[in-house]
Amino acid sequence: MSALSTHVLDTMRGSPAVGVSVTLYLQARQLCSSLTDADGRISALAEALEPGSYRLVFDTGAYFARQQVETFYPEVVVTFAVTEDRHYHVPLLLSPFAFSTYRGS
């Protein structure tokens, strides 16, 4: 069974994005939700993921609102495929008007 972690970095500030709510979905079903820690990480968001198409929803609007920063993206949705039994890491590089993601290790 596969495991999942994530890491959110605030590229505007050059620091971890603390307290970002991240929710994992399998199709329309919510599986779990958690907040990023002081290092911007959720090291064990989910375990025992079966093969399939998953969505991570990052509540970036609430994160930037707490900082009184306007953002163009109130949420970021990353859809990814679990295809084999391994650890999946999905980092998010975030600023108020841009974001980037990649398959981490």
N, CA, C and O atoms as CSV, one atom per row, in Angstrom:
chain,resi,resn,atom,element,x,y,z
A,1,MET,N,N,0.835,-1.184,0.000
A,1,MET,CA,C,0.000,0.000,0.000
A,1,MET,C,C,0.882,1.249,0.000
A,1,MET,O,O,1.959,1.254,0.596
A,2,SER,N,N,0.431,2.282,-0.654
A,2,SER,CA,C,1.196,3.509,-0.818
A,2,SER,C,C,0.900,4.499,0.301
A,2,SER,O,O,-0.169,4.474,0.910
A,3,ALA,N,N,1.880,5.376,0.558
A,3,ALA,CA,C,1.738,6.442,1.558
A,3,ALA,C,C,1.892,7.789,0.860
A,3,ALA,O,O,2.428,7.870,-0.245
A,4,LEU,N,N,1.415,8.846,1.521
A,4,LEU,CA,C,1.423,10.183,0.918
A,4,LEU,C,C,1.869,11.225,1.930
A,4,LEU,O,O,1.442,11.215,3.084
A,5,SER,N,N,2.746,12.134,1.472
A,5,SER,CA,C,3.144,13.295,2.263
A,5,SER,C,C,3.134,14.519,1.358
A,5,SER,O,O,3.083,14.401,0.134
A,6,THR,N,N,3.184,15.709,1.982
A,6,THR,CA,C,3.227,16.946,1.216
A,6,THR,C,C,4.054,17.976,1.967
A,6,THR,O,O,4.330,17.825,3.157
A,7,HIS,N,N,4.442,19.014,1.261
A,7,HIS,CA,C,5.263,20.091,1.820
A,7,HIS,C,C,4.872,21.362,1.074
A,7,HIS,O,O,4.885,21.381,-0.157
A,8,VAL,N,N,4.525,22.420,1.799
A,8,VAL,CA,C,4.125,23.674,1.173
A,8,VAL,C,C,5.133,24.757,1.550
A,8,VAL,O,O,5.374,25.018,2.729
A,9,LEU,N,N,5.712,25.377,0.532
A,9,LEU,CA,C,6.674,26.457,0.739
A,9,LEU,C,C,6.102,27.752,0.192
A,9,LEU,O,O,5.614,27.797,-0.937
A,10,ASP,N,N,6.164,28.799,0.991
A,10,ASP,CA,C,5.711,30.128,0.598
A,10,ASP,C,C,6.891,30.826,-0.065
A,10,ASP,O,O,7.801,31.299,0.617
A,11,THR,N,N,6.877,30.890,-1.393
A,11,THR,CA,C,8.015,31.462,-2.119
A,11,THR,C,C,8.064,32.982,-2.028
A,11,THR,O,O,9.110,33.577,-2.287
A,12,MET,N,N,6.950,33.625,-1.665
A,12,MET,CA,C,6.955,35.066,-1.479
A,12,MET,C,C,7.774,35.429,-0.234
A,12,MET,O,O,8.536,36.396,-0.232
A,13,ARG,N,N,7.599,34.640,0.804
A,13,ARG,CA,C,8.293,34.891,2.069
A,13,ARG,C,C,9.609,34.128,2.182
A,13,ARG,O,O,10.459,34.471,3.004
A,14,GLY,N,N,9.778,33.103,1.362
A,14,GLY,CA,C,10.969,32.273,1.460
A,14,GLY,C,C,10.972,31.417,2.714
A,14,GLY,O,O,12.014,31.205,3.335
A,15,SER,N,N,9.781,30.923,3.082
A,15,SER,CA,C,9.671,30.132,4.309
A,15,SER,C,C,8.571,29.084,4.163
A,15,SER,O,O,7.783,29.134,3.219
A,16,PRO,N,N,8.519,28.133,5.102
A,16,PRO,CA,C,7.446,27.148,5.061
A,16,PRO,C,C,6.081,27.824,5.232
A,16,PRO,O,O,5.962,28.828,5.935
A,17,ALA,N,N,5.072,27.274,4.595
A,17,ALA,CA,C,3.699,27.767,4.736
A,17,ALA,C,C,3.054,26.983,5.878
A,17,ALA,O,O,2.680,25.822,5.715
A,18,VAL,N,N,2.930,27.626,7.015
A,18,VAL,CA,C,2.431,26.989,8.236
A,18,VAL,C,C,0.914,27.098,8.299
A,18,VAL,O,O,0.347,28.153,8.014
A,19,GLY,N,N,0.261,26.004,8.672
A,19,GLY,CA,C,-1.181,26.026,8.906
A,19,GLY,C,C,-2.046,25.979,7.668
A,19,GLY,O,O,-3.205,26.392,7.712
A,20,VAL,N,N,-1.513,25.487,6.567
A,20,VAL,CA,C,-2.320,25.332,5.349
A,20,VAL,C,C,-3.156,24.055,5.481
A,20,VAL,O,O,-2.618,22.978,5.738
A,21,SER,N,N,-4.447,24.184,5.307
A,21,SER,CA,C,-5.331,23.024,5.335
A,21,SER,C,C,-5.203,22.275,4.006
A,21,SER,O,O,-5.304,22.868,2.932
A,22,VAL,N,N,-4.980,20.964,4.099
A,22,VAL,CA,C,-4.830,20.114,2.913
A,22,VAL,C,C,-5.809,18.952,3.058
A,22,VAL,O,O,-5.822,18.260,4.076
A,23,THR,N,N,-6.627,18.747,2.026
A,23,THR,CA,C,-7.625,17.684,2.048
A,23,THR,C,C,-7.375,16.744,0.875
A,23,THR,O,O,-7.129,17.179,-0.249
A,24,LEU,N,N,-7.444,15.447,1.160
A,24,LEU,CA,C,-7.237,14.420,0.140
A,24,LEU,C,C,-8.569,13.801,-0.239
A,24,LEU,O,O,-9.372,13.434,0.619
A,25,TYR,N,N,-8.791,13.690,-1.556
A,25,TYR,CA,C,-10.009,13.087,-2.102
A,25,TYR,C,C,-9.645,11.937,-3.032
A,25,TYR,O,O,-8.632,11.976,-3.730
A,26,LEU,N,N,-10.484,10.925,-3.026
A,26,LEU,CA,C,-10.477,9.871,-4.033
A,26,LEU,C,C,-11.797,10.019,-4.755
A,26,LEU,O,O,-12.854,9.711,-4.204
A,27,GLN,N,N,-11.736,10.494,-5.997
A,27,GLN,CA,C,-12.922,10.889,-6.743
A,27,GLN,C,C,-13.687,11.924,-5.916
A,27,GLN,O,O,-13.093,12.938,-5.548
A,28,ALA,N,N,-14.954,11.728,-5.606
A,28,ALA,CA,C,-15.720,12.730,-4.852
A,28,ALA,C,C,-15.676,12.489,-3.343
A,28,ALA,O,O,-16.249,13.268,-2.581
A,29,ARG,N,N,-15.012,11.431,-2.905
A,29,ARG,CA,C,-15.014,11.050,-1.487
A,29,ARG,C,C,-13.811,11.645,-0.753
A,29,ARG,O,O,-12.662,11.418,-1.132
A,30,GLN,N,N,-14.094,12.407,0.299
A,30,GLN,CA,C,-13.021,12.966,1.117
A,30,GLN,C,C,-12.431,11.858,1.980
A,30,GLN,O,O,-13.155,11.154,2.684
A,31,LEU,N,N,-11.106,11.708,1.918
A,31,LEU,CA,C,-10.442,10.659,2.694
A,31,LEU,C,C,-9.887,11.176,4.013
A,31,LEU,O,O,-10.027,10.520,5.046
A,32,CYS,N,N,-9.254,12.352,3.986
A,32,CYS,CA,C,-8.648,12.906,5.193
A,32,CYS,C,C,-8.291,14.364,4.968
A,32,CYS,O,O,-8.299,14.863,3.843
A,33,SER,N,N,-7.977,15.033,6.073
A,33,SER,CA,C,-7.593,16.432,6.020
A,33,SER,C,C,-6.623,16.699,7.163
A,33,SER,O,O,-6.726,16.083,8.224
A,34,SER,N,N,-5.672,17.625,6.947
A,34,SER,CA,C,-4.709,17.967,7.984
A,34,SER,C,C,-4.151,19.357,7.711
A,34,SER,O,O,-4.396,19.936,6.652
A,35,LEU,N,N,-3.395,19.893,8.678
A,35,LEU,CA,C,-2.745,21.196,8.536
A,35,LEU,C,C,-1.242,21.013,8.454
A,35,LEU,O,O,-0.676,20.136,9.107
A,36,THR,N,N,-0.596,21.850,7.645
A,36,THR,CA,C,0.859,21.807,7.585
A,36,THR,C,C,1.442,22.257,8.920
A,36,THR,O,O,0.883,23.123,9.593
A,37,ASP,N,N,2.572,21.659,9.296
A,37,ASP,CA,C,3.210,21.952,10.578
A,37,ASP,C,C,4.152,23.152,10.472
A,37,ASP,O,O,4.122,23.873,9.474
A,38,ALA,N,N,4.974,23.370,11.474
A,38,ALA,CA,C,5.874,24.527,11.531
A,38,ALA,C,C,6.916,24.512,10.414
A,38,ALA,O,O,7.515,25.544,10.111
A,39,ASP,N,N,7.133,23.347,9.804
A,39,ASP,CA,C,8.053,23.235,8.674
A,39,ASP,C,C,7.305,23.206,7.346
A,39,ASP,O,O,7.917,22.971,6.304
A,40,GLY,N,N,5.978,23.442,7.361
A,40,GLY,CA,C,5.171,23.423,6.148
A,40,GLY,C,C,4.870,22.028,5.646
A,40,GLY,O,O,4.469,21.856,4.494
A,41,ARG,N,N,5.056,21.034,6.486
A,41,ARG,CA,C,4.923,19.635,6.064
A,41,ARG,C,C,3.728,18.935,6.702
A,41,ARG,O,O,3.270,19.280,7.792
A,42,ILE,N,N,3.254,17.945,5.974
A,42,ILE,CA,C,2.379,16.916,6.524
A,42,ILE,C,C,3.065,15.616,6.135
A,42,ILE,O,O,2.984,15.182,4.986
A,43,SER,N,N,3.736,14.998,7.092
A,43,SER,CA,C,4.597,13.858,6.765
A,43,SER,C,C,3.838,12.559,6.557
A,43,SER,O,O,4.341,11.648,5.900
A,44,ALA,N,N,2.644,12.463,7.103
A,44,ALA,CA,C,1.857,11.236,6.928
A,44,ALA,C,C,0.399,11.613,6.717
A,44,ALA,O,O,-0.443,11.386,7.586
A,45,LEU,N,N,0.107,12.187,5.561
A,45,LEU,CA,C,-1.270,12.588,5.271
A,45,LEU,C,C,-2.164,11.369,5.092
A,45,LEU,O,O,-3.302,11.354,5.561
A,46,ALA,N,N,-1.652,10.352,4.418
A,46,ALA,CA,C,-2.449,9.145,4.189
A,46,ALA,C,C,-1.531,7.949,4.005
A,46,ALA,O,O,-0.392,8.075,3.554
A,47,GLU,N,N,-2.051,6.803,4.360
A,47,GLU,CA,C,-1.348,5.541,4.152
A,47,GLU,C,C,-2.324,4.561,3.528
A,47,GLU,O,O,-3.536,4.775,3.537
A,48,ALA,N,N,-1.787,3.503,2.999
A,48,ALA,CA,C,-2.589,2.427,2.413
A,48,ALA,C,C,-3.455,2.914,1.250
A,48,ALA,O,O,-4.628,2.553,1.150
A,49,LEU,N,N,-2.875,3.730,0.376
A,49,LEU,CA,C,-3.606,4.202,-0.805
A,49,LEU,C,C,-3.617,3.130,-1.879
A,49,LEU,O,O,-2.577,2.593,-2.258
A,50,GLU,N,N,-4.788,2.838,-2.350
A,50,GLU,CA,C,-4.946,1.904,-3.464
A,50,GLU,C,C,-4.657,2.643,-4.770
A,50,GLU,O,O,-4.724,3.871,-4.797
A,51,PRO,N,N,-4.340,1.937,-5.841
A,51,PRO,CA,C,-4.163,2.609,-7.133
A,51,PRO,C,C,-5.419,3.387,-7.511
A,51,PRO,O,O,-6.540,2.933,-7.280
A,52,GLY,N,N,-5.214,4.570,-8.097
A,52,GLY,CA,C,-6.341,5.397,-8.510
A,52,GLY,C,C,-5.929,6.836,-8.698
A,52,GLY,O,O,-4.756,7.182,-8.557
A,53,SER,N,N,-6.893,7.670,-9.015
A,53,SER,CA,C,-6.684,9.093,-9.235
A,53,SER,C,C,-7.142,9.863,-7.995
A,53,SER,O,O,-8.304,9.781,-7.596
A,54,TYR,N,N,-6.224,10.603,-7.398
A,54,TYR,CA,C,-6.483,11.338,-6.158
A,54,TYR,C,C,-6.354,12.836,-6.396
A,54,TYR,O,O,-5.704,13.279,-7.342
A,55,ARG,N,N,-6.996,13.615,-5.504
A,55,ARG,CA,C,-6.884,15.079,-5.547
A,55,ARG,C,C,-6.454,15.587,-4.188
A,55,ARG,O,O,-7.000,15.186,-3.161
A,56,LEU,N,N,-5.475,16.470,-4.189
A,56,LEU,CA,C,-5.100,17.223,-2.999
A,56,LEU,C,C,-5.643,18.630,-3.172
A,56,LEU,O,O,-5.394,19.267,-4.196
A,57,VAL,N,N,-6.383,19.127,-2.183
A,57,VAL,CA,C,-6.921,20.479,-2.230
A,57,VAL,C,C,-6.252,21.283,-1.119
A,57,VAL,O,O,-6.410,20.977,0.063
A,58,PHE,N,N,-5.510,22.307,-1.508
A,58,PHE,CA,C,-4.791,23.176,-0.586
A,58,PHE,C,C,-5.620,24.448,-0.402
A,58,PHE,O,O,-5.922,25.130,-1.382
A,59,ASP,N,N,-5.989,24.776,0.833
A,59,ASP,CA,C,-6.791,25.973,1.119
A,59,ASP,C,C,-5.860,27.181,1.220
A,59,ASP,O,O,-5.559,27.660,2.313
A,60,THR,N,N,-5.418,27.655,0.078
A,60,THR,CA,C,-4.469,28.770,0.024
A,60,THR,C,C,-5.130,30.103,0.351
A,60,THR,O,O,-4.463,31.017,0.835
A,61,GLY,N,N,-6.419,30.226,0.096
A,61,GLY,CA,C,-7.131,31.462,0.395
A,61,GLY,C,C,-7.108,31.787,1.883
A,61,GLY,O,O,-6.827,32.922,2.269
A,62,ALA,N,N,-7.401,30.796,2.715
A,62,ALA,CA,C,-7.388,31.014,4.163
A,62,ALA,C,C,-5.977,31.312,4.657
A,62,ALA,O,O,-5.785,32.149,5.540
A,63,TYR,N,N,-4.992,30.624,4.084
A,63,TYR,CA,C,-3.596,30.865,4.470
A,63,TYR,C,C,-3.205,32.319,4.214
A,63,TYR,O,O,-2.682,32.983,5.109
A,64,PHE,N,N,-3.450,32.815,3.017
A,64,PHE,CA,C,-3.085,34.200,2.697
A,64,PHE,C,C,-3.965,35.209,3.430
A,64,PHE,O,O,-3.488,36.288,3.781
A,65,ALA,N,N,-5.232,34.888,3.670
A,65,ALA,CA,C,-6.120,35.799,4.404
A,65,ALA,C,C,-5.592,36.046,5.817
A,65,ALA,O,O,-5.655,37.170,6.316
A,66,ARG,N,N,-5.072,34.997,6.465
A,66,ARG,CA,C,-4.504,35.165,7.808
A,66,ARG,C,C,-3.327,36.136,7.805
A,66,ARG,O,O,-3.035,36.779,8.814
A,67,GLN,N,N,-2.657,36.234,6.660
A,67,GLN,CA,C,-1.520,37.146,6.532
A,67,GLN,C,C,-1.929,38.499,5.951
A,67,GLN,O,O,-1.088,39.377,5.760
A,68,GLN,N,N,-3.217,38.661,5.671
A,68,GLN,CA,C,-3.750,39.869,5.040
A,68,GLN,C,C,-3.062,40.137,3.703
A,68,GLN,O,O,-2.654,41.259,3.402
A,69,VAL,N,N,-2.948,39.070,2.914
A,69,VAL,CA,C,-2.342,39.136,1.584
A,69,VAL,C,C,-3.392,38.693,0.573
A,69,VAL,O,O,-4.003,37.636,0.728
A,70,GLU,N,N,-3.600,39.498,-0.457
A,70,GLU,CA,C,-4.529,39.137,-1.530
A,70,GLU,C,C,-3.925,38.011,-2.359
A,70,GLU,O,O,-2.722,37.996,-2.619
A,71,THR,N,N,-4.770,37.070,-2.770
A,71,THR,CA,C,-4.298,35.979,-3.615
A,71,THR,C,C,-5.260,35.767,-4.782
A,71,THR,O,O,-6.466,35.976,-4.650
A,72,PHE,N,N,-4.726,35.357,-5.902
A,72,PHE,CA,C,-5.529,35.064,-7.078
A,72,PHE,C,C,-6.101,33.648,-7.018
A,72,PHE,O,O,-7.121,33.361,-7.645
A,73,TYR,N,N,-5.444,32.768,-6.266
A,73,TYR,CA,C,-5.838,31.366,-6.177
A,73,TYR,C,C,-6.338,31.043,-4.765
A,73,TYR,O,O,-5.521,30.789,-3.880
A,74,PRO,N,N,-7.654,31.043,-4.527
A,74,PRO,CA,C,-8.173,30.729,-3.200
A,74,PRO,C,C,-7.975,29.266,-2.806
A,74,PRO,O,O,-8.024,28.923,-1.625
A,75,GLU,N,N,-7.753,28.414,-3.794
A,75,GLU,CA,C,-7.372,27.030,-3.522
A,75,GLU,C,C,-6.549,26.513,-4.681
A,75,GLU,O,O,-6.674,26.972,-5.816
A,76,VAL,N,N,-5.713,25.555,-4.370
A,76,VAL,CA,C,-4.914,24.883,-5.391
A,76,VAL,C,C,-5.301,23.411,-5.344
A,76,VAL,O,O,-5.293,22.790,-4.281
A,77,VAL,N,N,-5.636,22.866,-6.495
A,77,VAL,CA,C,-6.008,21.457,-6.600
A,77,VAL,C,C,-4.953,20.741,-7.435
A,77,VAL,O,O,-4.659,21.134,-8.563
A,78,VAL,N,N,-4.398,19.695,-6.863
A,78,VAL,CA,C,-3.398,18.885,-7.561
A,78,VAL,C,C,-3.963,17.479,-7.690
A,78,VAL,O,O,-4.234,16.812,-6.691
A,79,THR,N,N,-4.136,17.041,-8.919
A,79,THR,CA,C,-4.617,15.689,-9.192
A,79,THR,C,C,-3.424,14.832,-9.584
A,79,THR,O,O,-2.604,15.237,-10.408
A,80,PHE,N,N,-3.329,13.646,-8.990
A,80,PHE,CA,C,-2.180,12.774,-9.266
A,80,PHE,C,C,-2.645,11.319,-9.247
A,80,PHE,O,O,-3.702,10.989,-8.709
A,81,ALA,N,N,-1.828,10.470,-9.844
A,81,ALA,CA,C,-2.169,9.054,-9.974
A,81,ALA,C,C,-1.277,8.203,-9.083
A,81,ALA,O,O,-0.053,8.332,-9.106
A,82,VAL,N,N,-1.894,7.345,-8.308
A,82,VAL,CA,C,-1.180,6.311,-7.568
A,82,VAL,C,C,-1.215,5.070,-8.442
A,82,VAL,O,O,-2.282,4.536,-8.741
A,83,THR,N,N,-0.043,4.621,-8.845
A,83,THR,CA,C,0.034,3.503,-9.784
A,83,THR,C,C,0.786,2.300,-9.237
A,83,THR,O,O,0.677,1.197,-9.772
A,84,GLU,N,N,1.550,2.514,-8.167
A,84,GLU,CA,C,2.342,1.414,-7.622
A,84,GLU,C,C,2.499,1.604,-6.120
A,84,GLU,O,O,2.223,2.677,-5.584
A,85,ASP,N,N,2.942,0.558,-5.458
A,85,ASP,CA,C,3.147,0.600,-4.013
A,85,ASP,C,C,4.466,1.302,-3.720
A,85,ASP,O,O,5.541,0.728,-3.893
A,86,ARG,N,N,4.366,2.569,-3.268
A,86,ARG,CA,C,5.554,3.369,-2.949
A,86,ARG,C,C,5.111,4.578,-2.140
A,86,ARG,O,O,3.919,4.786,-1.917
A,87,HIS,N,N,6.065,5.360,-1.710
A,87,HIS,CA,C,5.754,6.616,-1.028
A,87,HIS,C,C,5.602,7.713,-2.080
A,87,HIS,O,O,6.447,7.853,-2.964
A,88,TYR,N,N,4.528,8.484,-1.982
A,88,TYR,CA,C,4.288,9.615,-2.880
A,88,TYR,C,C,4.440,10.904,-2.074
A,88,TYR,O,O,3.874,11.039,-0.989
A,89,HIS,N,N,5.206,11.840,-2.613
A,89,HIS,CA,C,5.411,13.136,-1.978
A,89,HIS,C,C,5.039,14.206,-2.996
A,89,HIS,O,O,5.579,14.232,-4.102
A,90,VAL,N,N,4.109,15.097,-2.618
A,90,VAL,CA,C,3.615,16.127,-3.533
A,90,VAL,C,C,3.889,17.502,-2.914
A,90,VAL,O,O,3.081,17.989,-2.123
A,91,PRO,N,N,5.016,18.134,-3.261
A,91,PRO,CA,C,5.322,19.463,-2.759
A,91,PRO,C,C,4.560,20.539,-3.536
A,91,PRO,O,O,4.216,20.360,-4.704
A,92,LEU,N,N,4.307,21.661,-2.856
A,92,LEU,CA,C,3.665,22.807,-3.486
A,92,LEU,C,C,4.490,24.048,-3.185
A,92,LEU,O,O,4.730,24.378,-2.023
A,93,LEU,N,N,4.921,24.731,-4.234
A,93,LEU,CA,C,5.604,26.018,-4.112
A,93,LEU,C,C,4.548,27.071,-4.387
A,93,LEU,O,O,3.893,27.040,-5.429
A,94,LEU,N,N,4.377,28.011,-3.452
A,94,LEU,CA,C,3.211,28.865,-3.448
A,94,LEU,C,C,3.575,30.334,-3.310
A,94,LEU,O,O,4.446,30.701,-2.521
A,95,SER,N,N,2.898,31.167,-4.087
A,95,SER,CA,C,2.938,32.615,-3.904
A,95,SER,C,C,1.515,33.122,-4.152
A,95,SER,O,O,0.671,32.350,-4.609
A,96,PRO,N,N,1.224,34.389,-3.866
A,96,PRO,CA,C,-0.153,34.865,-4.030
A,96,PRO,C,C,-0.680,34.783,-5.464
A,96,PRO,O,O,-1.891,34.702,-5.669
A,97,PHE,N,N,0.211,34.802,-6.458
A,97,PHE,CA,C,-0.246,34.846,-7.838
A,97,PHE,C,C,0.355,33.757,-8.730
A,97,PHE,O,O,0.300,33.843,-9.957
A,98,ALA,N,N,0.929,32.732,-8.092
A,98,ALA,CA,C,1.490,31.619,-8.855
A,98,ALA,C,C,1.683,30.417,-7.934
A,98,ALA,O,O,1.765,30.554,-6.713
A,99,PHE,N,N,1.754,29.242,-8.546
A,99,PHE,CA,C,2.107,28.039,-7.783
A,99,PHE,C,C,2.747,27.045,-8.735
A,99,PHE,O,O,2.579,27.123,-9.952
A,100,SER,N,N,3.486,26.107,-8.152
A,100,SER,CA,C,4.139,25.050,-8.909
A,100,SER,C,C,4.162,23.797,-8.042
A,100,SER,O,O,4.212,23.877,-6.815
A,101,THR,N,N,4.124,22.657,-8.687
A,101,THR,CA,C,4.191,21.391,-7.975
A,101,THR,C,C,4.995,20.395,-8.810
A,101,THR,O,O,5.224,20.607,-10.001
A,102,TYR,N,N,5.411,19.328,-8.180
A,102,TYR,CA,C,6.180,18.294,-8.867
A,102,TYR,C,C,6.092,17.018,-8.068
A,102,TYR,O,O,5.647,17.023,-6.920
A,103,ARG,N,N,6.512,15.930,-8.669
A,103,ARG,CA,C,6.551,14.649,-7.956
A,103,ARG,C,C,7.850,14.604,-7.168
A,103,ARG,O,O,8.937,14.509,-7.737
A,104,GLY,N,N,7.721,14.674,-5.867
A,104,GLY,CA,C,8.895,14.659,-4.998
A,104,GLY,C,C,9.310,13.248,-4.658
A,104,GLY,O,O,8.780,12.269,-5.183
A,105,SER,N,N,10.274,13.175,-3.764
A,105,SER,CA,C,10.765,11.845,-3.345
A,105,SER,C,C,10.687,11.692,-1.842
A,105,SER,O,O,11.055,10.645,-1.308
